[in-house]
Amino acid sequence: MQQELLVMNNITKIYTDGVVANRNVNFSLYEGEIHAVVGENGAGKSTLMKMLFGIEQPSEGFICLNGDKVVLHTPDEAIKKGIGMVHQHFMLVPSFTVAENIILGIEPHKGLSIDYKKAVQMTEELSKKYNLSVNAEMRVEDLTVAMKQKVEILKALIRGAKILILDEPTAVLTPQETDELFVQLKKLKEEGHTIVFISHKLKEVKAISDRITIMRSGKTEGVFYTKDVTEQQISKLMVGRDIVLKYDKGDSQYGDAVLKVKNLAYKNYQDKYIFKNINFSVRQGQILGIAGVEGNGQTQLIKAITGSMSVSDGAVEINGTQINKKSIKDIRNTGLSYVPEDRITEGMAGDASIADNVISNIYDKTEISSKGIFLENKKITSLASRLVEEFKVKCSGIGQKIGMLSGGNMQKVIVARECSTSPKLLIAEQPTRGVDIGAAHFIHEKLLEMRKNKTAILLVSADLNEVMELSDSLIVMYEGEIVAYFENPSKITEEELGLCMLGLKKHSESELRRAMYE
């Protein structure tokens, strides 16, 4: 029988407001295993990992490491005990080099100055030892997402991490980059490291992990050897019901073009093109997907279309109205709804109630106000209550602060708000990032329902399964340009799409023109 390296025994976490995040959770790690943790948003897995990394402390229960009880008050104490964590949102300084980021806080010195040459040497030796190839002297802001992730892993390893917690490590990687990461994780495992792999991608959980802990509603639903359970069984234990992982979209008869993007280009303050020569259209009843590795211009393109950024050249037309230089409010009035990529900073007001967030895009409309001037509480309560029920938002009531919800429930509120106005055009940017399988399935069904009702939908996603399953047509962006266009994404493979996303395969100009004139 394998020796348990770490045990979390009967862990309960109750916050000061009475919210129970974990209840009598038992979790253990064997030395040299890859152990997956899965569960819906709000299932308690993030809180459990925060306690393991010293960010939070348990209300009840205890942690044993190598047979000894330990109390982890801070991440520094966890790091000293050999526990490291790579967060979903990287904790790197963009303007620093790779070496400067890796030795930050443990800098080698030469006299009173930092020995940068030694820092580069340490980075190169570590990189070679673990087969995590990085350029020690490149600035982090110039790295790909996959390279930044390597830097984060090396940061943890140089500090002596034997247990490595990875939070959604493949969320924005191509299939090729994911395969490379898995090779590296298996090598770390062979070197004696223990890896906690938190993910919503069950296919990848099955591919990489030895054991799996499934959580639901703050409790452990079971611990299994991964080879003994199917994806369907895992998803049912996560959400308490069967989840359909495929969609029968049915045929859609496209109407007129709602969104037209013509020769769009944007240069930054350094006079460098972030995107250029962008041409496409989205029609009524069509879902057009945009795929691409993060940092290839998609984010800035969406900012230009939604009016939060001015372009250098070209035009955007929504419902026959050219929106260049129009205010965001005027652009919204053309029939646009928008689910932003960053729900925390752009999609909601965290300290405001669910009800206030739900009406934030229609506060001056007669649906909830008298003559567009005085807000009517009855109408607001009725609307917010209906959307919370319809979108199955788990909350204590519409007066609860949205910032207190789990990530998946925050996203449901935002999607509910944007779908409730019967938009002509919906731009959904990473609509299910960091969202569990149950909530993601629900959001996907809503998008398909809107498609059926003739809404034009522009879907931007780093999740290849999502963008391939939902899209009627698909464009791929690389280094700020559209490099591929697929009329029927269901007929291509993830590998082929990944090659286009990495710029290794490109379509001809005549093929790309069809994205505009189909």
Backbone torsions as a table, in degrees:
resi	resn	phi	psi	omega
1	MET	NA	135.3	-178.6
2	GLN	-67.6	146.4	179.2
3	GLN	-81.4	133.4	177.6
4	GLU	-77.3	123.3	179.3
5	LEU	-79.7	-40.9	-176.2
6	LEU	-140.3	140.3	177.5
7	VAL	-132.7	129.4	169.8
8	MET	-108.6	114.3	-168.0
9	ASN	-108.6	119.8	176.3
10	ASN	48.2	49.7	-176.5
11	ILE	-76.7	124.8	173.9
12	THR	-124.4	135.6	176.7
13	LYS	-129.3	115.6	177.4
14	ILE	-120.9	122.0	-179.5
15	TYR	-78.7	166.3	-174.9
16	THR	-62.3	-24.3	179.2
17	ASP	-86.6	6.4	176.7
18	GLY	92.3	-4.8	179.6
19	VAL	-70.3	127.6	178.9
20	VAL	-95.8	112.0	-179.2
21	ALA	-89.5	-37.4	177.9
22	ASN	-135.9	142.6	179.1
23	ARG	-134.6	108.5	175.6
24	ASN	52.5	48.5	-179.7
25	VAL	-85.3	133.5	173.9
26	ASN	-114.8	130.4	-177.1
27	PHE	-144.2	137.6	179.7
28	SER	-141.8	156.3	178.3
29	LEU	-127.4	136.2	169.6
30	TYR	-91.5	149.2	177.2
31	GLU	-65.7	133.1	175.9
32	GLY	75.0	31.0	175.3
33	GLU	-119.3	161.0	168.6
34	ILE	-107.6	114.2	-172.2
35	HIS	-115.1	117.7	-179.1
36	ALA	-88.0	143.8	173.3
37	VAL	-122.6	121.1	-179.1
38	VAL	-128.5	158.1	179.2
39	GLY	165.1	161.1	177.4
40	GLU	-64.2	161.6	169.0
41	ASN	-60.2	132.6	-176.5
42	GLY	89.7	1.9	-179.8
43	ALA	-76.0	-17.9	177.7
44	GLY	106.4	1.2	-176.3
45	LYS	-69.1	-39.0	179.1
46	SER	-65.1	-42.5	178.4
47	THR	-62.2	-41.9	178.7
48	LEU	-60.0	-44.1	-179.2
49	MET	-70.2	-33.3	176.2
50	LYS	-63.1	-36.0	177.6
51	MET	-70.6	-34.5	178.1
52	LEU	-69.0	-28.9	-178.8
53	PHE	-98.7	5.5	174.1
54	GLY	82.2	7.2	178.1
55	ILE	-75.8	-36.9	176.6
56	GLU	-123.0	160.7	175.9
57	GLN	-120.3	143.3	-179.2
58	PRO	-68.8	147.8	173.7
59	SER	-77.5	-34.2	177.2
60	GLU	-143.5	161.0	179.3
61	GLY	91.8	178.7	-177.8
62	PHE	-149.7	165.2	179.8
63	ILE	-118.0	133.3	174.7
64	CYS	-117.1	133.9	176.9
65	LEU	-124.7	121.4	-176.1
66	ASN	54.7	37.2	175.9
67	GLY	85.4	-6.3	-178.7
68	ASP	-110.3	139.3	176.0
69	LYS	-67.5	137.6	177.6
70	VAL	-131.0	148.3	174.0
71	VAL	-119.2	121.0	-174.9
72	LEU	-109.1	98.6	-176.5
73	HIS	-81.8	-26.4	-175.9
74	THR	-144.9	162.1	173.4
75	PRO	-58.4	-33.6	178.1
76	ASP	-59.6	-40.9	178.7
77	GLU	-66.9	-37.9	177.9
78	ALA	-64.3	-42.8	179.6
79	ILE	-62.0	-41.4	178.7
80	LYS	-64.0	-25.3	177.7
81	LYS	-88.7	2.4	177.0
82	GLY	90.7	22.2	179.1
83	ILE	-112.3	122.7	179.4
84	GLY	-121.8	157.3	-179.1
85	MET	-138.8	133.1	173.5
86	VAL	-107.9	111.6	-175.4
87	HIS	-78.1	157.3	179.3
88	GLN	-60.6	-40.5	175.4
89	HIS	-99.3	113.6	-170.0
90	PHE	-59.9	144.1	180.0
91	MET	-105.7	63.2	-177.3
92	LEU	-118.6	154.8	176.2
93	VAL	-94.7	108.8	-172.2
94	PRO	-57.3	-36.6	-175.1
95	SER	-81.4	-9.2	177.9
96	PHE	-86.4	157.6	173.7
97	THR	-76.2	170.7	177.2
98	VAL	-57.8	-47.5	-178.5
99	ALA	-61.6	-42.8	-179.5
100	GLU	-63.4	-37.8	177.5
101	ASN	-68.4	-41.8	-174.9
102	ILE	-68.5	-34.5	-176.9
103	ILE	-98.0	5.7	-177.8
104	LEU	-57.6	120.6	-178.9
105	GLY	94.1	-17.6	178.1
106	ILE	-130.1	38.9	-171.8
107	GLU	-63.2	133.7	170.5
108	PRO	-74.5	143.1	-176.9
109	HIS	-119.0	152.0	173.2
110	LYS	-128.0	96.7	-170.4
111	GLY	72.2	-128.2	179.1
112	LEU	-91.5	-9.2	-175.9
113	SER	-100.5	156.6	174.1
114	ILE	-71.3	133.1	179.3
115	ASP	-85.7	88.4	-174.9
116	TYR	-65.7	-36.8	179.4
117	LYS	-60.9	-40.9	177.9
118	LYS	-66.5	-38.2	178.7
119	ALA	-62.2	-41.7	177.6
120	VAL	-63.9	-43.1	179.4
121	GLN	-61.7	-44.4	179.6
122	MET	-61.6	-41.8	-179.9
123	THR	-64.1	-44.9	-178.3
124	GLU	-65.6	-39.5	179.4
125	GLU	-66.5	-42.5	179.0
126	LEU	-65.4	-43.7	179.9
127	SER	-59.4	-42.6	180.0
128	LYS	-68.7	-41.2	-177.8
129	LYS	-59.6	-41.7	-175.0
130	TYR	-102.7	8.5	178.3
131	ASN	57.1	36.1	176.2
132	LEU	-111.1	81.5	-170.8
133	SER	-68.7	120.5	176.3
134	VAL	-138.2	156.6	174.5
135	ASN	-93.4	108.3	-172.1
136	ALA	-59.7	-26.1	-173.1
137	GLU	-105.0	5.6	174.7
138	MET	-79.1	146.4	174.7
139	ARG	-75.3	141.4	-177.5
140	VAL	-59.3	-35.4	-178.4
141	GLU	-63.8	-16.8	180.0
142	ASP	-97.6	2.3	-177.0
143	LEU	-88.4	154.8	170.5
144	THR	-73.4	166.6	178.2
145	VAL	-60.0	-42.3	-179.0
146	ALA	-61.9	-38.5	179.0
147	MET	-68.9	-39.5	178.0
148	LYS	-60.5	-37.9	179.5
149	GLN	-64.4	-39.8	176.3
150	LYS	-60.0	-41.4	179.7
151	VAL	-61.9	-42.3	178.7
152	GLU	-62.3	-41.7	179.5
153	ILE	-65.7	-42.4	178.5
154	LEU	-64.3	-36.5	176.4
155	LYS	-57.1	-42.3	179.8
156	ALA	-70.5	-41.5	-176.3
157	LEU	-67.5	-37.4	-177.7
158	ILE	-68.1	-20.7	178.0
159	ARG	-92.0	9.3	172.3
160	GLY	89.2	20.9	-178.5
161	ALA	-66.3	124.1	171.6
162	LYS	-102.8	-26.4	172.8
163	ILE	-110.2	123.8	-174.9
164	LEU	-120.1	118.2	178.6
165	ILE	-97.2	121.4	180.0
166	LEU	-113.8	117.3	-177.1
167	ASP	-97.7	109.8	179.4
168	GLU	48.9	56.1	-172.4
169	PRO	-70.1	-18.4	-177.0
170	THR	-107.1	11.9	-172.5
171	ALA	-56.1	-34.6	-175.7
172	VAL	-123.7	24.2	-179.1
173	LEU	-100.0	149.9	171.7
174	THR	-74.3	165.9	176.3
175	PRO	-56.2	-39.2	-179.8
176	GLN	-65.3	-41.8	179.2
177	GLU	-68.6	-36.1	176.8
178	THR	-64.0	-44.2	178.1
179	ASP	-58.9	-41.9	180.0
180	GLU	-65.2	-42.1	177.9
181	LEU	-60.8	-42.1	-178.8
182	PHE	-64.4	-36.4	175.2
183	VAL	-61.1	-43.0	-178.9
184	GLN	-68.4	-38.5	179.0
185	LEU	-66.4	-38.9	178.6
186	LYS	-66.1	-34.7	176.6
187	LYS	-66.5	-41.1	176.6
188	LEU	-60.9	-40.9	177.6
189	LYS	-60.7	-43.8	178.3
190	GLU	-62.7	-29.6	179.6
191	GLU	-79.4	-1.8	177.3
192	GLY	100.9	3.7	178.2
193	HIS	-79.4	151.5	176.6
194	THR	-111.7	132.4	-172.7
195	ILE	-122.0	129.8	171.7
196	VAL	-100.5	121.4	-173.0
197	PHE	-114.1	104.2	-179.8
198	ILE	-95.7	123.7	-176.3
199	SER	-157.8	154.6	171.9
200	HIS	-101.2	-5.8	-176.4
201	LYS	-90.4	97.2	-172.1
202	LEU	-65.8	-31.8	177.3
203	LYS	-60.2	-41.0	-179.6
204	GLU	-75.0	-37.0	174.7
205	VAL	-56.3	-44.7	179.3
206	LYS	-64.3	-35.2	-174.3
207	ALA	-76.3	-30.7	-168.6
208	ILE	-111.1	-27.8	-168.5
209	SER	-92.2	155.6	174.5
210	ASP	-92.8	-43.0	176.8
211	ARG	-131.2	164.6	-177.5
212	ILE	-141.8	131.5	172.4
213	THR	-105.5	125.8	-178.7
214	ILE	-107.5	128.5	-178.0
215	MET	-118.4	147.0	174.8
216	ARG	-151.6	131.9	176.7
217	SER	52.6	41.9	174.6
218	GLY	81.5	2.5	-178.0
219	LYS	-124.5	163.4	176.2
220	THR	-86.6	125.0	177.8
221	GLU	-87.4	-16.1	178.5
222	GLY	155.6	159.2	174.8
223	VAL	-121.8	128.2	-173.0
224	PHE	-134.0	151.5	163.8
225	TYR	-72.1	128.9	-170.8
226	THR	-57.0	-35.5	-178.0
227	LYS	-65.3	-16.0	-174.9
228	ASP	-93.3	-4.1	-178.8
229	VAL	-128.9	146.9	178.0
230	THR	-91.7	165.1	176.1
231	GLU	-57.7	-40.4	-178.6
232	GLN	-64.7	-41.0	178.5
233	GLN	-65.7	-40.1	179.2
234	ILE	-62.8	-48.1	-177.4
235	SER	-64.2	-35.9	179.7
236	LYS	-67.0	-40.0	177.8
237	LEU	-67.7	-32.4	179.6
238	MET	-67.8	-44.7	-170.9
239	VAL	-112.0	-8.0	176.6
240	GLY	82.6	10.5	177.5
241	ARG	-157.6	166.6	176.9
242	ASP	-71.4	138.2	177.7
243	ILE	-117.1	129.9	175.8
244	VAL	-82.4	121.6	-175.6
245	LEU	-91.8	-6.0	177.3
246	LYS	-119.8	158.0	-177.5
247	TYR	-124.2	135.9	172.5
248	ASP	-97.1	93.0	-173.2
249	LYS	-73.2	-30.7	-173.7
250	GLY	73.4	164.9	-180.0
251	ASP	-74.9	150.3	176.7
252	SER	-127.3	131.0	175.5
253	GLN	-90.1	110.8	-177.8
254	TYR	-71.3	143.7	174.5
255	GLY	-100.9	-146.9	-178.7
256	ASP	-71.0	158.9	176.1
257	ALA	-69.2	123.6	178.9
258	VAL	-92.6	-39.8	178.9
259	LEU	-117.4	127.9	173.8
260	LYS	-125.8	124.3	177.6
261	VAL	-114.5	121.2	-171.7
262	LYS	-124.0	116.6	173.4
263	ASN	49.7	39.5	-174.6
264	LEU	-75.3	138.7	179.7
265	ALA	-148.7	151.1	178.4
266	TYR	-145.1	129.0	174.3
267	LYS	-109.1	142.1	177.6
268	ASN	-85.9	-173.8	-175.8
269	TYR	-65.4	-17.0	177.4
270	GLN	-92.4	11.0	-179.4
271	ASP	63.5	30.2	179.0
272	LYS	-106.2	134.0	178.3
273	TYR	-68.1	124.0	173.1
274	ILE	-90.1	-36.5	166.6
275	PHE	-148.5	155.9	-179.9
276	LYS	-158.8	160.3	178.1
277	ASN	54.0	42.1	-178.6
278	ILE	-92.0	118.8	179.3
279	ASN	-135.2	123.2	171.6
280	PHE	-167.8	167.4	175.0
281	SER	-137.6	156.5	175.5
282	VAL	-127.5	129.6	-173.9
283	ARG	-104.0	164.9	175.4
284	GLN	-56.4	132.6	177.6
285	GLY	75.2	15.3	-179.3
286	GLN	-117.9	139.2	168.9
287	ILE	-106.4	113.4	174.4
288	LEU	-101.6	122.4	180.0
289	GLY	-94.9	148.0	170.8
290	ILE	-120.2	119.2	177.2
291	ALA	-111.1	152.2	177.6
292	GLY	167.8	149.9	174.3
293	VAL	-67.2	142.4	-179.8
294	GLU	-54.3	142.9	177.2
295	GLY	94.1	12.3	-179.8
296	ASN	-109.6	22.1	172.3
297	GLY	101.0	-7.5	-177.0
298	GLN	-62.8	-44.1	-177.0
299	THR	-60.4	-46.2	-179.4
300	GLN	-68.5	-34.0	177.3
301	LEU	-61.1	-44.7	-179.9
302	ILE	-67.1	-37.8	176.5
303	LYS	-60.9	-37.6	179.5
304	ALA	-68.0	-42.1	-177.8
305	ILE	-69.0	-35.1	-177.2
306	THR	-89.1	-3.0	171.3
307	GLY	93.7	6.1	-179.1
308	SER	-92.4	4.2	179.0
309	MET	-151.1	136.5	178.2
310	SER	-83.3	147.1	-180.0
311	VAL	-98.0	162.7	178.1
312	SER	-86.6	-29.8	-176.8
313	ASP	-158.5	158.7	175.7
314	GLY	93.0	-176.3	-175.2
315	ALA	-145.1	151.8	174.2
316	VAL	-122.3	131.5	-178.7
317	GLU	-124.6	127.3	177.1
318	ILE	-122.7	121.9	-179.8
319	ASN	52.9	39.4	177.0
320	GLY	82.1	-1.1	-179.8
321	THR	-107.6	124.6	175.4
322	GLN	-75.0	125.1	-170.2
323	ILE	-102.3	-0.1	177.1
324	ASN	-53.6	131.4	177.1
325	LYS	70.0	7.0	174.5
326	LYS	-84.6	156.3	177.8
327	SER	-71.7	160.2	178.3
328	ILE	-60.0	-38.8	178.8
329	LYS	-62.1	-43.6	179.1
330	ASP	-65.5	-37.4	178.1
331	ILE	-65.4	-41.6	176.7
332	ARG	-59.6	-37.1	-177.7
333	ASN	-71.0	-9.3	173.7
334	THR	-77.7	-7.9	-179.3
335	GLY	109.9	19.8	-179.3
336	LEU	-91.4	135.2	165.7
337	SER	-121.7	153.1	-170.9
338	TYR	-144.8	121.5	171.9
339	VAL	-101.0	104.8	-172.5
340	PRO	-76.7	159.8	-179.5
341	GLU	-62.7	-44.5	-177.2
342	ASP	-100.4	95.5	-174.8
343	ARG	-67.4	-28.9	-175.3
344	ILE	-71.1	-49.1	-173.9
345	THR	-92.5	-27.0	-174.7
346	GLU	-113.9	-21.9	-171.5
347	GLY	-98.3	-11.6	-173.3
348	MET	-160.0	165.7	171.0
349	ALA	-108.2	103.3	-169.8
350	GLY	-57.8	-34.6	-177.6
351	ASP	-87.4	-4.7	178.4
352	ALA	-90.8	161.8	-178.1
353	SER	-73.7	166.3	174.5
354	ILE	-58.1	-44.9	-179.1
355	ALA	-59.2	-45.1	-179.5
356	ASP	-64.0	-37.9	178.7
357	ASN	-68.0	-37.6	-178.8
358	VAL	-62.8	-34.8	-176.3
359	ILE	-97.3	4.1	-172.4
360	SER	-63.7	-21.4	179.3
361	ASN	-99.0	-2.9	-178.8
362	ILE	-135.2	23.0	-174.3
363	TYR	-60.6	-22.4	-178.6
364	ASP	-105.1	13.4	-178.7
365	LYS	-97.2	154.6	-176.5
366	THR	-68.5	-15.8	177.9
367	GLU	-57.6	-30.7	-176.5
368	ILE	-128.2	3.3	-177.8
369	SER	-138.3	161.2	177.9
370	SER	-90.5	113.2	-179.3
371	LYS	57.9	25.4	178.5
372	GLY	70.8	15.5	-176.5
373	ILE	-118.5	-55.7	-174.5
374	PHE	-102.3	123.4	179.0
375	LEU	-68.6	140.4	-179.7
376	GLU	-112.0	111.4	-174.2
377	ASN	-58.2	-37.5	-179.1
378	LYS	-61.0	-45.2	-180.0
379	LYS	-65.4	-40.8	179.4
380	ILE	-64.1	-46.9	-179.8
381	THR	-60.7	-43.9	-179.7
382	SER	-62.1	-46.8	-178.9
383	LEU	-64.9	-50.7	-177.1
384	ALA	-62.3	-42.0	-179.7
385	SER	-64.3	-41.5	179.6
386	ARG	-63.4	-43.5	-178.0
387	LEU	-69.6	-38.4	177.2
388	VAL	-60.8	-40.3	179.3
389	GLU	-71.7	-45.5	-177.2
390	GLU	-63.9	-38.4	-176.6
391	PHE	-96.7	8.6	174.5
392	LYS	52.4	47.8	178.7
393	VAL	-78.4	122.9	178.1
394	LYS	-83.2	110.8	-177.6
395	CYS	-156.5	169.9	178.9
396	SER	-85.5	-11.1	180.0
397	GLY	156.1	168.1	-175.4
398	ILE	-70.4	-11.4	176.8
399	GLY	-86.2	-6.8	-179.6
400	GLN	-68.3	141.9	176.1
401	LYS	-63.2	133.1	-178.0
402	ILE	-64.3	-29.6	179.8
403	GLY	-66.1	-13.5	178.9
404	MET	-88.0	-7.6	-179.1
405	LEU	-80.6	162.6	172.0
406	SER	-69.7	163.5	-178.1
407	GLY	-56.9	-41.9	-179.1
408	GLY	-64.9	-37.9	-179.9
409	ASN	-75.7	-33.7	171.0
410	MET	-57.3	-46.6	-177.2
411	GLN	-63.5	-38.1	177.9
412	LYS	-61.1	-40.1	178.9
413	VAL	-63.3	-43.8	-178.9
414	ILE	-65.0	-45.4	179.0
415	VAL	-63.3	-41.0	178.6
416	ALA	-59.2	-46.4	179.8
417	ARG	-59.4	-45.9	-174.4
418	GLU	-74.9	-27.6	179.7
419	CYS	-83.7	-20.5	-171.3
420	SER	-74.1	-11.8	-176.2
421	THR	-95.0	8.7	-177.7
422	SER	50.6	59.2	-175.0
423	PRO	-69.4	154.8	172.2
424	LYS	-79.7	-34.5	179.9
425	LEU	-133.2	128.3	174.9
426	LEU	-116.9	125.1	172.4
427	ILE	-104.4	115.7	-178.3
428	ALA	-112.1	108.5	-174.5
429	GLU	-106.6	112.9	-176.6
430	GLN	48.6	55.6	-170.8
431	PRO	-66.4	-19.3	-178.5
432	THR	-124.9	21.1	179.3
433	ARG	-63.5	129.4	179.2
434	GLY	69.0	17.4	-178.3
435	VAL	-107.4	139.6	-176.6
436	ASP	-70.2	170.1	-172.5
437	ILE	-62.9	-35.7	-179.8
438	GLY	-68.0	-48.1	179.5
439	ALA	-66.9	-37.8	179.3
440	ALA	-63.1	-43.0	179.0
441	HIS	-61.1	-41.6	-179.8
442	PHE	-63.1	-45.5	-179.8
443	ILE	-64.1	-41.4	177.8
444	HIS	-59.8	-43.2	179.4
445	GLU	-61.8	-37.4	178.8
446	LYS	-66.1	-41.3	178.5
447	LEU	-62.8	-42.2	179.7
448	LEU	-68.1	-33.4	176.2
449	GLU	-64.6	-41.5	178.4
450	MET	-66.9	-38.7	175.5
451	ARG	-58.1	-44.0	179.4
452	LYS	-61.7	-31.7	179.8
453	ASN	-89.0	17.4	171.9
454	LYS	76.6	16.1	171.9
455	THR	-72.2	137.7	171.5
456	ALA	-84.5	130.6	-174.7
457	ILE	-125.7	127.0	171.9
458	LEU	-105.4	114.8	-174.5
459	LEU	-109.9	117.4	177.2
460	VAL	-109.2	121.3	-176.0
461	SER	-151.6	141.2	173.3
462	ALA	-90.1	-7.1	178.7
463	ASP	-86.1	106.0	-173.4
464	LEU	-64.1	-37.9	179.2
465	ASN	-62.0	-41.7	179.7
466	GLU	-63.4	-50.3	-174.0
467	VAL	-70.4	-30.7	179.0
468	MET	-79.3	-35.6	-178.9
469	GLU	-71.7	-39.4	-171.5
470	LEU	-92.1	-30.2	-170.9
471	SER	-75.2	140.6	170.3
472	ASP	-83.1	-35.5	175.2
473	SER	-138.6	162.4	-171.5
474	LEU	-147.6	131.7	171.5
475	ILE	-114.2	152.3	-179.3
476	VAL	-119.8	131.7	177.5
477	MET	-107.5	138.3	176.3
478	TYR	-145.4	127.5	-179.6
479	GLU	49.3	43.2	172.2
480	GLY	81.4	6.3	179.4
481	GLU	-129.5	155.8	172.6
482	ILE	-79.9	120.4	-176.3
483	VAL	-110.6	-10.9	180.0
484	ALA	-153.9	150.1	176.4
485	TYR	-139.1	126.0	179.9
486	PHE	-118.8	123.2	178.6
487	GLU	-73.6	-29.5	-178.2
488	ASN	-135.4	88.5	-175.9
489	PRO	-59.7	-24.3	-178.2
490	SER	-67.2	-15.0	-177.8
491	LYS	-96.2	1.3	178.6
492	ILE	-108.4	163.7	178.7
493	THR	-98.9	159.2	176.0
494	GLU	-60.9	-34.8	-178.9
495	GLU	-64.6	-43.8	178.8
496	GLU	-63.8	-42.7	178.2
497	LEU	-63.6	-40.9	178.3
498	GLY	-60.2	-38.8	178.4
499	LEU	-62.8	-39.9	177.8
500	CYS	-67.2	-40.3	-179.7
501	MET	-64.5	-29.3	178.9
502	LEU	-89.8	1.4	178.4
503	GLY	77.8	12.7	-177.4
504	LEU	-88.3	-11.8	177.8
505	LYS	-141.4	131.8	-178.5
506	LYS	-134.3	149.0	177.8
507	HIS	-91.1	161.4	-179.5
508	SER	-73.9	163.5	179.6
509	GLU	-60.5	-38.6	-179.4
510	SER	-65.1	-36.1	176.9
511	GLU	-67.7	-39.4	-178.0
512	LEU	-69.7	-31.4	-179.8
513	ARG	-63.1	-23.8	-178.5
514	ARG	-67.4	-22.3	177.4
515	ALA	-63.9	-26.8	-180.0
516	MET	-90.5	-36.3	-168.2
517	TYR	-113.0	8.1	-178.7
518	GLU	-55.5	NA	NA
